[in-house]
Amino acid sequence: MIKCLSFVGTGPLNPARYTYQNMTCDSNIIQKALTDFFHPDTITLFVTGKARERNLSYVINSLDCPSVSVIDIPSGNSEKEMWDIFTIIAREVAADDNILLDITHSFRFLPFLAFLTSLYIREVTGGTISGILYGAYESGEDIFDNTGEKRRISPVINLTSFITLVDWMMAVRSFVSFADARGIRNMIQNHTRSAAIQEQTDPETSLDDNIVQFAESLHTFTSSVQLARSIEGTYAASRVLKDLNHVQTKIASEIPPLGPVLGKISDLQSYAGIISSMSCWEHLEKERAIITYQVHNGLYLQAAELAREWMVSAVICSAGFGAKKLKENIRNEAETALHSLVRKMKHQHYPVTGIIKRLEKKEGWEEVATIWISITHIRNDLAHCGMNEVFGNSRTLEKQVCEIPEKLKRFFEIIRG
C-alpha cells in the first residue's frame, strides 16, 4: 500500500504551481499536488494544535484520496515531546507499506526527526521509503496562471537519494567494525546498476567490471576472515589491493561515500601475499596479522580456531618442513610434538620424534608448551560451546581471546629463535 505521511503547517497557504518531472498541479496545498503526482492509497496528516486550528480544514477539503487520516502530534517543545512524535510516526507504518514522506511543511526539527524515524521504521518493519518529498516554494519564480492569479513555480524535490548515504554508512560500518564487506559489495552493485539504467544501457551487460571485481574481491577477503581461511585471506587481500589500483580514482569521483574508507582498505597490505612467493615465516606473519584482525573485529571463535592451527604451522616451519605444512601427516606430527612438550613439562612419558627434539632445544620451550595449553583450552571451550562440566564464562573467555595476539607474538619469537 502506498502511504503518504505529511505534515500540515501553520503558515499561509500561498498559490503555487507544483511541478514534478513533466507534471504540474496548480494548488495552494502541497498534499493535493502529491496525490495528483503519486496517487497514494492513503494520506496521514500529522498536525500540531496550531496547524489543526489554522490550516487542517483547507488541506482536507482539497484532497481527492481514498483515505485520509489525521494524527495529532505535540509541538516538540521538550525532548519527551520529540520522542512522543517519534512513537506516533512509527505507529503509522506497517511492514508492507510503501512510504512517501512529505516534509514540505514540517517545521524546525521535524524534517530531521521524520527522516530518521522513517529510516528506523524501514529497518525494523521492512517497509519501503520510495520518496522523501519537499515542495520548494521559496526556490521558484512567480508566474500568472490562465485566470490571472499570481502563482509561485514550486518544484517538488525528491530527496530519496540521501537514504543511500545512510545505507553506505551502515555498509562501511559493517566493514570497518565487523570485517563484513557484504554491504559494500551490495551497495556497489546497486550503484553500478542504477548508473547503467540512468544511461539507458543494459544493467546486466554494462556494469563497470573493475568496480564489480573490486567489490567481489573485498567480499572474498572478509568471508575468508570470517570463515578462518587464512591462506585464501592473504591471497584475497592481494587481489583487493590490485583491484583497488584500477578503481580508486573512479570511486573517489563517482561513489563519494566510499572514498573515506579507501584508506582502511589500503591497510589490507598487512594481510596481503601470495603463498607461493613468500617464505614460510613471512606467511606466518601474515596469518598472525589476520588473527589480530579477527580479534579486533570480535571474531573470537574464528581467531581461536585459527590460532591453534597457526601454532602447528609455526612448529612445522621451525622443523624445516614449511613446503609440506598442509600435509596431514606432517601436521599430525607437529601437533603430537606440541602435546609431547606439554607432557615433558609435566614430567610424563612422551614419544620422541625429530620435531620434538628440535622443540626441546628451544630456549623457552616451557613457555611454548604453556601457550599451547592456553590457546588449545580457549579453542576447545569455544568450539564445544561451553558443553563441558568445567567451562569459562563469556567475559573471561573474551579477555582470554583478546590476549591471543600477544601470546602468538611470543610463541613466534621463541619458535623462530
N, C-alpha and C positions, 0 to 999 in steps of 0.2 A: 504494500500500500504506500502510495506517495503521500507523505505528510509534510505540510509546510508549517514550520514553527516561526512565528513572527511576533514582534513587539509593537505595541501601539504607543506612539509618542504623546507628548504633551504640547508640542509646538504647533504653529499654524500649518494647515494642510494646503500648501500652495499649488496652483495649477502647474502640471508638468507634462512633458511628453517623454514617457519612459521608453527606452529602446533596448532591445537585446537581440544581438545578431541582426537579422533582417526584419525584425518585428517591431512594431510601435504600439503604444497604448496611451491615449490622452486621458489622464485622470489625475485627480488630486491625491489619490490613495495608492500607495505602492503595492498593497496587497491585491488590489484589483488588477494591476499590471502583472503581478506574478501568477495569478490564476489564469490570465489570458496566455501567458508565455509557457507555463509549465503544467497547467491542468492538474493540480493536486487533487487527491480524493478527499482530503480534509485539511482544514486550516485550524491551527490552535493559536489563539491570540493571547499573549501574556500582557497583563495590564496592571499598572500601579493604581492607587486610588485616584490620583490626579488625571491619569490617562483615561480612566473609565469615565470620569466626570466630563472631560473636555472633548475627547475625540472618538470614543468607542462606538457610539451610535452611528457616526458618519462612516466609519470603516465598515461596520457590519452591513449597513444599508447599501453599500457599493458592491458587495461581494456576490458573485454568482458561483457558489461552490456547494457540492452536495452536503457537506458537513462543516459547520463552523462551531468551535467551542471557545469559551472564554475562561481563562485561568488567572486568578488574582495572584499577584506577587507583591512582596514588600518593596519598599523604596531602596533597600540596601544601605541603610544608614549605620549599620554595625556589621561586624564580622558574622554574628549569628544570622542576621538577615541575609547576608550573602550566601551562607551555607543553606539557608532555607530556600533561596532561589534555585541553588544547585539541585536540591532534592526535588523541588517542584518540576523543574525541567526534565530531570532524569525519569520521573514517573510517567512522562508523556511518550516515551519511546519504547517500542517493543522490538523483538529480535528481527521480525520480517519487515520492519518499516524502512522506507526509502526517504531519507530526510532532506528537505530543503530548509535551510536555516537563513531567515531574513534578519539582518542586523541593522537595517536602514534607520530605524527609529529607536534602537536600543541606546540608552544614554549612559554617560560616564563609563563605568567599568563593565557594563553589561555585554558589549560585544566580546570582550576578552573572556568574561565568565561563561557566556553562552558557547563560545568556540571550544573552550576547554571542557565544558560539560559534554558537549556533543562528541568530542574525541573520547572522553571517558566512556560514554554510553556505547560508542561504537565498539570499543574493546570488550566491554562487559556483556552487552546484549547481542553483539554481532550485527546490529543494524548498520545500514549503509548511509553515508553522508554524500549525497550526489550534488549538492550545491550549497555554498555559503555565499549569500547574495547581498549586495549593497546597492541601493539606488542613489547614485551620486548626483543629487540635485544641485549641489554647490559647484560642480565642475563644468556644467553646460552653459550654453548661451541662450538668451531669450529670443523667442520667435512669436509670431501671431498665427493662431490656427485659422481655419476657414470661416470661423464665426467672428474673427477679430479679437478673440480673447488672447491675452498675453500668457505664454507658457514658457517654462524652462526645459530645454532638452536635458534629459537626465538618463545617462546610460546606466543600465543595470550591470554591475561588475560582478563576475563570478570569481570568488577568492578561493575556490576549492583546491587549487593547486598548492596552496600553502599547507594543506593537510599532508602532502608528501614530505614536507620538511620535517614534520613530526615523525613520520614513518622512517625517514632517513636517520633521525636522531635515535630512534629505537634500534634500527639496524646496526648503526655504528656502536651504540652502547653494548649490544649483544656481542659484537666482535671484540671490542676493547676490554669488556669486563668479564665475558664468559667464553671467549675463544669459540664463538659461533658465527660463521660467515653466511649462514643461510639467508638472513635478512638482507645483507648487502647483495648477495647473488640475485635474489628475487627482485630487489629494487632496480638493479642494473638491467635485468631482463625486461622489466616493465618499462623502464626508461627508454631502452632501445626500441621496443615495440611501439611505444607511443610516438617516438620520433619518426619511425617509419610510416605510421598511419598519418601523421601530420604532413609528411612529404608525399602522401598518396602512393606509397610503394607497398609491396607485399611484405608484411612484417615478418613472415617466416623465411624469406629469402634475402632480405636486405638488412638484417641485423649486423651491427659492427662486429665482425668476427674477433677482432683483437680484444675488444671490451668484454665480449661474452666469454672468450677463453680466459681472460684475466679473472673474471668472476668465478668461473668453474675451478680454476687453479686455487684461488683463495678458499673456496669451499672445501676442496680436497684436502688442503692443509689443515684446516680446523677439524674436519672429520677425522683425519688421521690422528690428530692430537686427542680428540675425544675418545677415540677407539684404541688409543695407546699403540699405534702403529708407527714407531719412531723411524724406521727405515723409509717408509713411504712419506713420512712427515718431512724428513730432510730433503728428499727429492722434490716434494710438492712446494716447499719453501723456495727452493731454487727456481722452480718454474714460475712461481708468483713474481719473483723479482725480475725474471726475464720478461714476462708479460707486462709488468709494470712499466718497463722502459718504453714499450710501444704505445701505451695509453695514458701516460702521466699527463702530458700536455692537453690531450683531449678531455680527460676527466676534469682537469682544472678549469677548462673553459665551458664545458657543456654540463657537468654534473657538480656544481659548486658544493653541495652538502657533503660530498665525499672527499673534497680537497683536504680539509684539515686532518683527516685520518690517514692520509698517504704516508705521513712520517711514521706512524705506528706500523704501517705495512712494510715500510723500508727496514724496520727493526727486525724483520724476519731473517735478515742476514745472519743473525746469531744462530739460527737453526738450519740454514741452507747448506746443502752439499750433495754431491753425487758420490755414493759409497765406493764406486769403483775407482775414483780419483783421489780418495782420502786414505790416510793411514788408519789402522785400527784405533789408535789413540785419538786421532782427530775426530773420528766418527763418534767415539765415546763422549767427547766434549760436546758435540752437537746434541747427542741424546740426553746428556745431563742438563743441557740448557732447556730442552723440551720438557723434561721432568719439572724443572723450576717453573717453567711457563704454566704447566698443568696446576702446580700447587698455587701459584699466584691467581689463577682463574677458578679456583675452587673445585678442580677436577681431582679430588683426593683419591678416590678409588683407582683411577687411571694412573696417577702418579705412583702410588704404592705398588701396583702391579708391574709397571714398567721399571721401577727402581730395583725390584728384586731381580728381574731379568737382566737389567743393566749390570748388576754386580757379577752375575755369572759371565757376561760378556767381558767384563774387565779382567776377570781371572784368566779367561781364555787368551786375551791379548797378552797378558803378563807371561803366559806359558809359551808364547810364540806361535799360537795356532789361530791368529786373527782371521786368516783367509778361510778358515773352516768353522767360524764361530756359529754358523747356523746349522751345522751337522748335529743330529740328535745325540749321537754317541759322545761327541766332544762336549756338548752342553751337559749331558748326564755326568760325565767325568768331572767337569768343573764344579758342578753342584755338589757332587759327592765329596770333593775336596774341601769345599766350604763347610759342609756338615762335619767332616773329619777334623777340621780345625777347631770346631766347637767342642768335639769330643776330647781332643788333645788338651784344650783349655780346662776341661772338667776332669782331666786325668783318667779318661776312659779309653778303652781299646778302640783303634780305628785302622782301616785299611790304608796301607802305604802305596801311593801311586806317584808318578812323575810330577803331577801338578801339585800334590800336597807337599812334596819335598821342596818344591820351589817356594810355596807359600810359607813353609816353616822357616825359611831363611830370611824372610822379610822382617826388618825391624818394625815392630808394631803389629805383628801378626795377631796378637791377642785383641787388639782394637778392631782389626778386620773381622774377627770372629764375633765380637760384641755387636758391631754394626749389622752384621749378617743376621744375628739373632733378633735384633731390634726391628729391622725392616721386615723380616720374614713374619714376625709376630703381628706387626701392623697390617701387612698384606693379608694374612690369613684371617685376622679378625674382621677386616672389611669384606673379604671375599665370601666369608661364611655368614655375613650379615648379623653377627652377634649371636648366632645359634650355637653357642657353647655354654658350658656351665660357668666358665670364667671368661668375661669379655669386658672390654673397655667402654666407658660411656662416650657419648658423642664429643663432648668438649675435650676430653682427654685425647681421644683419637685425632681430633682436628689439630691440637697442639703438637702431637707426635708427627703427624704428616707434614706440618709446616717446618719441622726440623729436618726433614729428609734431605733437602738440597745441601745443607751444611754437612750432614753425615756422609753423603756421597762424595763431596769435595774432599773430605778427609780420607775416605776409602780410596779414592783415586790417587791421592798423594802417596799413600803407603804402597799400594799395589804397583804403581809405576816406578817408585823409588828403587 
